[in-house]
């Protein structure tokens, strides 16, 4: 019994000790807020995290099925924000594990996990009465918790990404375009943001109501701007550390 317990303890220790993982840069806590063992665990279990995110992506596309039916086909790539974000982080981790890390995918993954990981809990809490009127409490809790875990995933990426300016520019452009068509200048039809309480699909057209539309827009824009700041700040701090 004792030997078995020691074996389990040893396996857990191996997952969090960081052996064989990218050496972390000495970043300030506000850029790398996770405890080092948590970072190590996430990277050690990368393939399990990839699989979980792919399942989440599939679920997310299913969750958006009614909105897909009301949106023109041309706009579909810009509609399922959270599933695309989980797909980006799955690709980011998978490419890193395969020794083919891609900085543009890494930046897109950070932006997506940070932005959607916080925007969704923001609207779930801001419009809780409306969501709970149509969403069972277990599903509501699942959506809240799973999106917050996306934020945790975002703060693992700095271990294998330097967030070069070009990659950050691509991610900022993609998520800036999302904000533009979701709230301000839809490419076709009405704005394309995730459906919020009070919205209806009437004769194939999605209605939009105030002030939920404006509050959701404000949250999205702020999170896109802060993702840009955090990735570029990580880039600067890494260069400062390596130049010493």
Backbone as CSV, one residue per row, in Angstrom:
resi,resn,N_x,N_y,N_z,CA_x,CA_y,CA_z,C_x,C_y,C_z
1,UNK,0.838,-1.196,0.000,0.000,0.000,0.000,0.868,1.239,0.000
2,UNK,1.868,1.222,0.859,2.794,2.355,0.949,3.547,2.537,-0.357
3,UNK,3.973,1.403,-0.944,4.707,1.467,-2.209,3.839,2.047,-3.315
4,UNK,2.554,1.652,-3.341,1.643,2.177,-4.356,1.429,3.668,-4.198
5,UNK,1.290,4.124,-2.958,1.097,5.548,-2.704,2.321,6.337,-3.129
6,UNK,3.495,5.769,-2.842,4.726,6.454,-3.239,4.842,6.523,-4.747
7,UNK,4.361,5.464,-5.448,4.411,5.455,-6.902,3.510,6.545,-7.485
8,UNK,2.305,6.688,-6.932,1.377,7.722,-7.396,1.958,9.102,-7.128
9,UNK,2.511,9.257,-5.932,3.119,10.546,-5.578,4.262,10.886,-6.520
10,UNK,5.038,9.849,-6.870,6.159,10.059,-7.781,5.700,10.475,-9.158
11,UNK,4.615,9.862,-9.643,4.095,10.215,-10.965,3.568,11.649,-10.976
12,UNK,2.892,12.030,-9.894,2.390,13.403,-9.805,3.550,14.389,-9.774
13,UNK,4.575,14.045,-8.998,5.749,14.927,-8.917,6.408,15.081,-10.276
14,UNK,6.439,14.018,-11.057,7.032,14.089,-12.389,6.262,15.039,-13.292
15,UNK,4.947,15.090,-13.129,4.115,15.953,-13.965,4.301,17.435,-13.662
16,UNK,4.726,17.757,-12.448,4.799,19.168,-12.051,6.220,19.668,-11.852
17,UNK,7.235,18.782,-12.019,8.597,19.227,-11.716,9.249,20.021,-12.845
18,UNK,8.669,19.972,-14.037,9.175,20.789,-15.131,10.294,20.173,-15.943
19,UNK,10.723,18.962,-15.613,11.795,18.322,-16.383,11.363,18.120,-17.834
20,UNK,12.224,18.529,-18.769,11.934,18.352,-20.175,11.009,19.397,-20.766
21,UNK,10.579,20.367,-19.962,9.694,21.414,-20.436,10.487,22.690,-20.721
22,UNK,9.928,23.615,-21.511,10.643,24.871,-21.777,10.982,25.601,-20.489
23,UNK,12.183,26.121,-20.416,12.607,26.870,-19.232,11.825,28.178,-19.156
24,UNK,11.194,28.438,-18.028,10.393,29.664,-17.933,11.269,30.910,-17.828
25,UNK,10.825,31.980,-18.487,11.483,33.267,-18.303,11.023,33.872,-16.988
26,UNK,11.833,34.747,-16.443,11.505,35.397,-15.176,10.574,36.575,-15.440
27,UNK,9.295,36.262,-15.617,8.302,37.287,-15.909,7.622,37.756,-14.626
28,UNK,7.166,39.019,-14.588,6.422,39.489,-13.412,5.123,38.723,-13.247
29,UNK,4.641,38.674,-12.024,3.462,37.870,-11.720,2.238,38.282,-12.528
30,UNK,2.130,39.564,-12.886,0.947,40.005,-13.626,0.944,39.503,-15.073
31,UNK,2.093,39.028,-15.550,2.154,38.415,-16.873,2.170,36.893,-16.814
32,UNK,2.590,36.350,-15.689,2.637,34.890,-15.515,2.038,34.557,-14.152
33,UNK,0.712,34.691,-14.017,0.086,34.582,-12.693,-0.066,33.166,-12.150
34,UNK,0.102,32.149,-13.000,-0.117,30.778,-12.526,1.068,30.289,-11.707
35,UNK,0.820,29.532,-10.644,1.939,28.881,-9.949,2.702,27.984,-10.925
36,UNK,4.007,27.933,-10.786,4.831,27.167,-11.711,4.386,25.703,-11.828
37,UNK,4.019,25.021,-10.719,3.553,23.632,-10.870,2.312,23.506,-11.760
38,UNK,1.441,24.529,-11.739,0.248,24.482,-12.587,0.649,24.614,-14.054
39,UNK,1.574,25.541,-14.354,2.090,25.642,-15.717,2.684,24.316,-16.174
40,UNK,3.517,23.739,-15.310,4.172,22.474,-15.663,3.160,21.361,-15.899
41,UNK,2.138,21.309,-15.060,1.118,20.272,-15.204,0.392,20.419,-16.540
42,UNK,0.030,21.649,-16.883,-0.665,21.870,-18.146,0.165,21.449,-19.343
43,UNK,1.471,21.753,-19.307,2.348,21.383,-20.423,2.632,19.883,-20.427
44,UNK,2.758,19.283,-19.253,3.009,17.834,-19.171,1.814,17.038,-19.694
45,UNK,0.615,17.575,-19.494,-0.610,16.900,-19.946,-1.138,17.523,-21.233
46,UNK,-0.226,18.034,-22.060,-0.629,18.802,-23.234,-1.586,18.034,-24.143
47,UNK,-1.299,16.755,-24.391,-2.170,16.010,-25.303,-3.574,15.834,-24.721
48,UNK,-3.671,15.658,-23.413,-4.991,15.573,-22.782,-5.717,16.914,-22.893
49,UNK,-4.975,18.014,-22.742,-5.567,19.348,-22.879,-6.023,19.574,-24.320
50,UNK,-5.210,19.118,-25.284,-5.595,19.224,-26.693,-6.911,18.480,-26.941
51,UNK,-6.995,17.245,-26.463,-8.206,16.444,-26.672,-9.423,17.105,-26.031
52,UNK,-9.246,17.634,-24.816,-10.355,18.297,-24.123,-10.846,19.505,-24.908
53,UNK,-9.909,20.271,-25.450,-10.295,21.455,-26.217,-10.977,21.090,-27.530
54,UNK,-10.557,19.994,-28.135,-11.218,19.562,-29.369,-12.651,19.115,-29.083
55,UNK,-12.850,18.434,-27.966,-14.214,18.067,-27.567,-15.026,19.338,-27.302
56,UNK,-14.406,20.308,-26.618,-15.084,21.573,-26.366,-15.423,22.306,-27.646
57,UNK,-14.539,22.224,-28.630,-14.796,22.858,-29.923,-16.014,22.227,-30.596
58,UNK,-16.058,20.911,-30.593,-17.196,20.215,-31.196,-18.498,20.578,-30.475
59,UNK,-18.448,20.606,-29.147,-19.640,20.999,-28.379,-20.047,22.429,-28.714
60,UNK,-19.045,23.315,-28.844,-19.337,24.711,-29.132,-20.033,24.895,-30.464
61,UNK,-19.580,24.171,-31.492,-20.248,24.267,-32.788,-21.691,23.775,-32.694
62,UNK,-21.903,22.723,-31.907,-23.270,22.239,-31.686,-24.089,23.299,-30.950
63,UNK,-23.498,23.966,-29.970,-24.193,24.987,-29.178,-24.655,26.146,-30.066
64,UNK,-23.886,26.451,-31.106,-24.198,27.570,-31.995,-25.132,27.169,-33.140
65,UNK,-25.692,25.966,-33.122,-26.420,25.461,-34.274,-27.596,26.355,-34.663
66,UNK,-28.301,26.927,-33.670,-29.449,27.769,-34.003,-29.001,29.097,-34.617
67,UNK,-27.883,29.627,-34.115,-27.399,30.876,-34.689,-26.845,30.662,-36.094
68,UNK,-26.178,29.528,-36.315,-25.716,29.209,-37.670,-26.893,29.227,-38.652
69,UNK,-28.006,28.669,-38.222,-29.168,28.571,-39.114,-29.699,29.941,-39.506
70,UNK,-29.459,30.959,-38.657,-29.977,32.298,-38.932,-28.948,33.225,-39.566
71,UNK,-27.693,32.774,-39.665,-26.629,33.617,-40.213,-26.296,33.191,-41.645
72,UNK,-25.941,34.152,-42.509,-25.506,33.790,-43.861,-24.241,32.933,-43.809
73,UNK,-24.108,32.005,-44.719,-22.986,31.077,-44.737,-21.649,31.799,-44.766
74,UNK,-21.565,32.929,-45.468,-20.303,33.632,-45.632,-19.735,34.123,-44.300
75,UNK,-20.598,34.325,-43.307,-20.156,34.879,-42.033,-19.891,33.796,-40.994
76,UNK,-20.147,32.545,-41.290,-20.002,31.471,-40.316,-18.636,31.435,-39.628
77,UNK,-17.514,31.660,-40.327,-16.220,31.597,-39.617,-16.089,32.604,-38.478
78,UNK,-16.884,33.684,-38.510,-16.795,34.716,-37.482,-17.866,34.580,-36.403
79,UNK,-18.705,33.566,-36.489,-19.813,33.432,-35.543,-19.424,32.672,-34.268
80,UNK,-18.847,31.470,-34.340,-18.630,30.669,-33.119,-17.337,31.064,-32.402
81,UNK,-17.364,32.175,-31.669,-16.139,32.735,-31.085,-15.418,31.776,-30.138
82,UNK,-16.114,31.250,-29.159,-15.454,30.370,-28.179,-14.954,29.064,-28.793
83,UNK,-15.741,28.386,-29.648,-15.210,27.165,-30.268,-13.970,27.418,-31.113
84,UNK,-13.907,28.558,-31.801,-12.713,28.873,-32.577,-11.528,29.111,-31.640
85,UNK,-11.779,29.740,-30.496,-10.708,29.981,-29.528,-10.158,28.663,-28.974
86,UNK,-11.024,27.717,-28.645,-10.543,26.432,-28.134,-9.829,25.642,-29.227
87,UNK,-10.252,25.842,-30.480,-9.534,25.202,-31.584,-8.125,25.787,-31.716
88,UNK,-8.000,27.103,-31.576,-6.691,27.743,-31.654,-5.739,27.207,-30.571
89,UNK,-6.223,27.078,-29.336,-5.324,26.624,-28.272,-4.985,25.149,-28.444
90,UNK,-5.921,24.358,-28.956,-5.617,22.953,-29.247,-4.523,22.857,-30.310
91,UNK,-4.632,23.671,-31.364,-3.613,23.683,-32.421,-2.274,24.176,-31.874
92,UNK,-2.315,25.203,-31.037,-1.085,25.760,-30.472,-0.315,24.706,-29.679
93,UNK,-1.004,24.024,-28.782,-0.347,23.004,-27.957,0.089,21.801,-28.790
94,UNK,-0.740,21.393,-29.743,-0.393,20.238,-30.571,0.848,20.532,-31.412
95,UNK,0.910,21.711,-32.019,2.080,22.062,-32.827,3.335,22.145,-31.964
96,UNK,3.202,22.679,-30.759,4.358,22.728,-29.846,4.833,21.313,-29.511
97,UNK,3.914,20.419,-29.182,4.292,19.051,-28.837,4.935,18.327,-30.018
98,UNK,4.545,18.689,-31.220,5.103,18.056,-32.417,6.405,18.722,-32.868
99,UNK,6.865,19.702,-32.114,8.103,20.391,-32.458,7.949,21.354,-33.619
100,UNK,6.721,21.819,-33.868,6.462,22.710,-34.993,5.673,23.938,-34.528
101,UNK,6.049,24.456,-33.379,5.326,25.589,-32.798,5.225,26.741,-33.782
102,UNK,4.046,27.331,-33.851,3.772,28.421,-34.785,3.370,29.665,-33.985
103,UNK,4.144,30.745,-34.116,3.916,31.913,-33.286,2.578,32.599,-33.582
104,UNK,2.140,32.578,-34.817,0.848,33.186,-35.129,-0.286,32.416,-34.457
105,UNK,-0.227,31.099,-34.521,-1.251,30.278,-33.846,-1.179,30.498,-32.338
106,UNK,0.021,30.614,-31.798,0.172,30.856,-30.359,-0.492,32.167,-29.945
107,UNK,-0.273,33.219,-30.729,-0.878,34.512,-30.408,-2.399,34.451,-30.533
108,UNK,-2.897,33.802,-31.578,-4.341,33.639,-31.728,-4.930,32.865,-30.559
109,UNK,-4.193,31.844,-30.085,-4.662,31.051,-28.951,-4.734,31.889,-27.685
110,UNK,-3.703,32.710,-27.439,-3.731,33.554,-26.239,-4.887,34.536,-26.313
111,UNK,-5.015,35.247,-27.441,-6.109,36.206,-27.596,-7.457,35.526,-27.369
112,UNK,-7.654,34.371,-28.008,-8.943,33.706,-27.911,-9.270,33.250,-26.506
113,UNK,-8.277,32.639,-25.831,-8.536,32.132,-24.480,-8.738,33.265,-23.484
114,UNK,-7.950,34.323,-23.615,-8.112,35.477,-22.728,-9.453,36.160,-22.977
115,UNK,-9.712,36.467,-24.243,-10.909,37.251,-24.569,-12.201,36.488,-24.305
116,UNK,-12.339,35.294,-24.886,-13.588,34.551,-24.710,-13.679,33.916,-23.332
117,UNK,-12.516,33.626,-22.736,-12.533,33.072,-21.388,-13.050,34.051,-20.354
118,UNK,-12.954,35.360,-20.652,-13.475,36.376,-19.736,-14.773,37.014,-20.236
119,UNK,-14.915,37.173,-21.566,-16.130,37.806,-22.077,-17.364,36.978,-21.748
120,UNK,-17.275,35.663,-21.920,-18.449,34.821,-21.674,-18.879,34.861,-20.205
121,UNK,-17.962,34.691,-19.217,-18.391,34.869,-17.829,-18.945,36.271,-17.547
122,UNK,-18.370,37.292,-18.209,-18.865,38.666,-18.027,-20.335,38.765,-18.407
123,UNK,-20.699,38.261,-19.599,-22.100,38.380,-20.006,-22.988,37.406,-19.226
124,UNK,-22.452,36.242,-18.864,-23.249,35.301,-18.066,-23.638,35.908,-16.727
125,UNK,-22.724,36.646,-16.123,-22.996,37.267,-14.819,-23.788,38.565,-14.973
126,UNK,-23.455,39.355,-16.001,-24.154,40.631,-16.199,-25.621,40.415,-16.537
127,UNK,-25.916,39.356,-17.276,-27.293,39.075,-17.695,-27.748,37.736,-17.125
128,UNK,-27.378,37.493,-15.871,-27.638,36.188,-15.249,-29.119,35.829,-15.249
129,UNK,-29.985,36.781,-14.931,-31.421,36.471,-14.868,-31.932,35.993,-16.221
130,UNK,-31.493,36.658,-17.272,-31.936,36.268,-18.605,-31.413,34.909,-19.014
131,UNK,-30.138,34.637,-18.744,-29.578,33.331,-19.095,-30.230,32.213,-18.296
132,UNK,-30.408,32.432,-16.988,-30.965,31.378,-16.137,-32.440,31.116,-16.437
133,UNK,-33.096,32.061,-17.092,-34.498,31.847,-17.460,-34.624,30.814,-18.573
134,UNK,-33.557,30.634,-19.349,-33.625,29.701,-20.479,-32.548,28.619,-20.437
135,UNK,-31.619,28.723,-19.499,-30.495,27.786,-19.429,-30.525,27.043,-18.104
136,UNK,-30.548,25.710,-18.108,-30.508,24.963,-16.847,-29.266,25.335,-16.035
137,UNK,-29.409,25.342,-14.714,-28.300,25.753,-13.849,-27.027,24.938,-14.084
138,UNK,-27.083,23.609,-14.261,-25.838,22.869,-14.532,-25.137,23.338,-15.804
139,UNK,-25.897,23.622,-16.865,-25.293,24.120,-18.099,-24.706,25.514,-17.885
140,UNK,-25.417,26.349,-17.159,-24.931,27.698,-16.852,-23.598,27.620,-16.095
141,UNK,-23.546,26.750,-15.076,-22.312,26.594,-14.300,-21.190,26.026,-15.150
142,UNK,-21.526,25.084,-16.026,-20.520,24.516,-16.922,-19.941,25.584,-17.852
143,UNK,-20.798,26.393,-18.445,-20.327,27.452,-19.342,-19.437,28.431,-18.597
144,UNK,-19.825,28.775,-17.388,-19.035,29.719,-16.587,-17.665,29.136,-16.250
145,UNK,-17.647,27.922,-15.712,-16.383,27.312,-15.287,-15.469,26.963,-16.445
146,UNK,-16.027,26.423,-17.526,-15.185,26.004,-18.654,-14.536,27.209,-19.332
147,UNK,-15.234,28.318,-19.388,-14.636,29.501,-20.003,-13.560,30.111,-19.108
148,UNK,-13.745,30.086,-17.821,-12.692,30.575,-16.925,-11.432,29.716,-17.038
149,UNK,-11.597,28.426,-17.291,-10.427,27.565,-17.490,-9.664,27.948,-18.761
150,UNK,-10.342,28.557,-19.717,-9.644,29.030,-20.909,-8.631,30.113,-20.553
151,UNK,-8.952,30.933,-19.570,-8.006,31.965,-19.132,-6.756,31.316,-18.539
152,UNK,-6.950,30.246,-17.783,-5.804,29.502,-17.238,-4.929,28.996,-18.376
153,UNK,-5.549,28.458,-19.417,-4.789,27.957,-20.571,-3.979,29.071,-21.227
154,UNK,-4.548,30.267,-21.289,-3.850,31.380,-21.939,-2.500,31.637,-21.290
155,UNK,-2.429,31.510,-19.971,-1.208,31.856,-19.258,-0.209,30.704,-19.163
156,UNK,-0.407,29.680,-19.961,0.600,28.634,-20.127,1.413,28.872,-21.402
157,UNK,0.817,29.584,-22.348,1.408,29.705,-23.683,2.743,30.440,-23.671
158,UNK,2.941,31.362,-22.727,4.198,32.125,-22.693,5.419,31.225,-22.505
159,UNK,5.223,30.019,-22.019,6.353,29.114,-21.787,7.007,28.684,-23.094
160,UNK,6.245,28.646,-24.195,6.846,28.207,-25.455,6.641,29.221,-26.585
161,UNK,6.160,30.414,-26.248,5.957,31.445,-27.266,6.609,32.750,-26.835
162,UNK,7.197,33.463,-27.819,7.775,34.779,-27.552,6.851,35.908,-27.990
163,UNK,5.701,35.592,-28.583,4.737,36.582,-29.044,5.395,37.683,-29.880
164,UNK,6.019,37.330,-31.000,6.615,38.358,-31.862,5.550,39.328,-32.376
165,UNK,6.004,40.533,-32.705,5.071,41.603,-33.062,4.185,41.218,-34.246
166,UNK,4.754,40.570,-35.267,3.961,40.193,-36.427,2.823,39.250,-36.071
167,UNK,3.102,38.282,-35.206,2.068,37.327,-34.794,0.978,38.022,-33.987
168,UNK,1.389,38.937,-33.101,0.407,39.694,-32.306,-0.451,40.554,-33.226
169,UNK,0.150,41.124,-34.265,-0.612,41.947,-35.207,-1.700,41.132,-35.896
170,UNK,-1.372,39.898,-36.292,-2.368,39.034,-36.938,-3.513,38.734,-35.973
171,UNK,-3.176,38.395,-34.728,-4.209,38.072,-33.744,-5.070,39.293,-33.434
172,UNK,-4.436,40.461,-33.280,-5.198,41.684,-33.015,-6.116,42.016,-34.184
173,UNK,-5.639,41.799,-35.413,-6.463,42.068,-36.591,-7.658,41.126,-36.644
174,UNK,-7.429,39.829,-36.363,-8.517,38.851,-36.413,-9.584,39.171,-35.376
175,UNK,-9.154,39.407,-34.124,-10.140,39.658,-33.081,-10.709,41.068,-33.163
176,UNK,-9.953,42.011,-33.745,-10.521,43.322,-34.016,-11.611,43.243,-35.068
177,UNK,-11.378,42.420,-36.113,-12.406,42.205,-37.131,-13.646,41.581,-36.506
178,UNK,-13.440,40.633,-35.611,-14.579,40.026,-34.908,-15.398,41.086,-34.186
179,UNK,-14.733,41.984,-33.470,-15.452,43.039,-32.752,-16.221,43.927,-33.725
180,UNK,-15.578,44.252,-34.836,-16.193,45.149,-35.812,-17.494,44.570,-36.358
181,UNK,-17.436,43.306,-36.817,-18.636,42.723,-37.432,-19.644,42.234,-36.393
182,UNK,-19.161,41.950,-35.187,-20.075,41.484,-34.146,-20.955,42.601,-33.603
183,UNK,-20.438,43.844,-33.587,-21.158,44.908,-32.887,-21.369,46.199,-33.672
184,UNK,-20.505,46.491,-34.648,-20.519,47.819,-35.237,-20.865,47.845,-36.731
185,UNK,-20.169,47.067,-37.530,-20.361,47.084,-38.975,-20.486,45.652,-39.496
186,UNK,-21.647,45.027,-39.334,-21.810,43.644,-39.804,-21.592,43.557,-41.308
187,UNK,-20.943,42.488,-41.723,-20.686,42.320,-43.157,-21.970,42.119,-43.941
188,UNK,-22.858,41.319,-43.389,-24.165,41.082,-43.999,-25.190,40.987,-42.880
189,UNK,-26.390,41.412,-43.134,-27.438,41.279,-42.136,-27.187,42.130,-40.904
190,UNK,-27.467,41.554,-39.741,-27.331,42.266,-38.470,-26.015,41.879,-37.794
191,UNK,-25.633,42.563,-36.690,-24.403,42.183,-35.978,-24.379,40.693,-35.636
192,UNK,-23.166,40.147,-35.554,-23.009,38.690,-35.511,-22.517,38.150,-34.169
193,UNK,-22.639,38.928,-33.096,-22.151,38.436,-31.803,-23.002,37.276,-31.289
194,UNK,-22.439,36.561,-30.320,-23.149,35.446,-29.687,-24.496,35.923,-29.147
195,UNK,-25.504,35.114,-29.314,-26.843,35.501,-28.868,-26.879,35.761,-27.371
196,UNK,-27.569,36.837,-26.987,-27.696,37.262,-25.601,-29.165,37.230,-25.199
197,UNK,-29.450,37.225,-23.892,-30.848,37.245,-23.462,-31.604,38.432,-24.067
198,UNK,-32.829,38.173,-24.479,-33.647,39.215,-25.079,-33.618,39.203,-26.588
199,UNK,-32.594,38.565,-27.164,-32.534,38.491,-28.621,-33.472,37.403,-29.126
200,UNK,-33.964,37.610,-30.324,-34.851,36.639,-30.944,-34.440,36.441,-32.398
201,UNK,-34.762,35.279,-32.927,-34.592,35.031,-34.353,-35.985,35.050,-34.968
202,UNK,-36.283,36.118,-35.717,-37.613,36.324,-36.285,-37.510,36.299,-37.799
203,UNK,-38.162,35.332,-38.415,-38.127,35.191,-39.881,-36.700,35.186,-40.414
204,UNK,-35.836,34.475,-39.698,-34.450,34.357,-40.132,-33.585,35.557,-39.831
205,UNK,-34.118,36.558,-39.135,-33.355,37.759,-38.797,-33.181,37.833,-37.285
206,UNK,-31.959,38.127,-36.840,-31.662,38.202,-35.408,-31.900,39.617,-34.919
207,UNK,-32.693,39.763,-33.859,-32.941,41.072,-33.272,-31.854,41.394,-32.247
208,UNK,-31.648,42.681,-31.974,-30.642,43.122,-31.007,-31.278,44.151,-30.079
209,UNK,-30.933,44.058,-28.793,-31.573,44.923,-27.802,-30.522,45.674,-27.004
210,UNK,-30.908,46.861,-26.537,-30.073,47.661,-25.641,-30.553,47.445,-24.205
211,UNK,-29.669,47.558,-23.190,-28.250,47.900,-23.299,-27.318,46.691,-23.412
212,UNK,-27.892,45.480,-23.546,-27.031,44.294,-23.562,-26.048,44.331,-24.731
213,UNK,-26.502,44.819,-25.879,-25.615,44.894,-27.049,-24.418,45.785,-26.751
214,UNK,-24.660,46.960,-26.187,-23.583,47.910,-25.919,-22.648,47.406,-24.824
215,UNK,-23.202,46.790,-23.788,-22.356,46.263,-22.713,-21.470,45.122,-23.219
216,UNK,-22.039,44.235,-24.021,-21.256,43.139,-24.587,-20.158,43.674,-25.500
217,UNK,-20.475,44.704,-26.276,-19.488,45.312,-27.172,-18.347,45.925,-26.385
218,UNK,-18.662,46.629,-25.312,-17.630,47.253,-24.490,-16.699,46.197,-23.907
219,UNK,-17.264,45.109,-23.397,-16.440,44.043,-22.843,-15.535,43.430,-23.886
220,UNK,-16.050,43.195,-25.085,-15.256,42.579,-26.145,-14.091,43.469,-26.565
221,UNK,-14.355,44.750,-26.759,-13.302,45.671,-27.202,-12.216,45.806,-26.137
222,UNK,-12.621,45.946,-24.879,-11.635,46.054,-23.797,-10.751,44.810,-23.737
223,UNK,-11.336,43.632,-23.913,-10.560,42.399,-23.829,-9.625,42.231,-25.025
224,UNK,-10.037,42.684,-26.205,-9.129,42.649,-27.352,-7.934,43.568,-27.104
225,UNK,-8.194,44.753,-26.563,-7.110,45.704,-26.280,-6.174,45.162,-25.198
226,UNK,-6.731,44.562,-24.156,-5.872,44.051,-23.084,-5.081,42.828,-23.537
227,UNK,-5.652,42.006,-24.422,-4.885,40.879,-24.971,-3.688,41.386,-25.763
228,UNK,-3.894,42.450,-26.532,-2.793,43.050,-27.287,-1.713,43.553,-26.346
229,UNK,-2.125,44.232,-25.287,-1.160,44.743,-24.312,-0.395,43.619,-23.632
230,UNK,-1.094,42.577,-23.195,-0.446,41.493,-22.453,0.565,40.734,-23.312
231,UNK,0.205,40.465,-24.562,1.151,39.738,-25.418,2.380,40.589,-25.736
232,UNK,2.177,41.868,-26.029,3.329,42.725,-26.324,4.165,42.977,-25.069
233,UNK,3.506,43.090,-23.913,4.253,43.259,-22.668,5.088,42.022,-22.369
234,UNK,4.542,40.837,-22.641,5.306,39.604,-22.461,6.519,39.600,-23.382
235,UNK,6.317,40.025,-24.610,7.429,40.126,-25.569,8.530,41.042,-25.032
236,UNK,8.153,42.209,-24.571,9.131,43.188,-24.068,9.864,42.651,-22.849
237,UNK,9.135,42.088,-21.895,9.756,41.584,-20.671,10.709,40.423,-20.961
238,UNK,10.348,39.570,-21.910,11.249,38.474,-22.271,12.543,39.020,-22.870
239,UNK,12.431,40.014,-23.724,13.633,40.610,-24.314,14.482,41.292,-23.246
240,UNK,13.837,41.945,-22.272,14.583,42.587,-21.190,15.359,41.553,-20.369
241,UNK,14.687,40.447,-20.049,15.333,39.409,-19.236,16.523,38.812,-19.977
242,UNK,16.368,38.566,-21.264,17.429,37.906,-22.039,18.581,38.841,-22.368
243,UNK,18.359,40.145,-22.254,19.434,41.091,-22.561,20.318,41.390,-21.357
244,UNK,19.948,40.886,-20.198,20.736,41.167,-18.981,22.005,40.337,-18.955
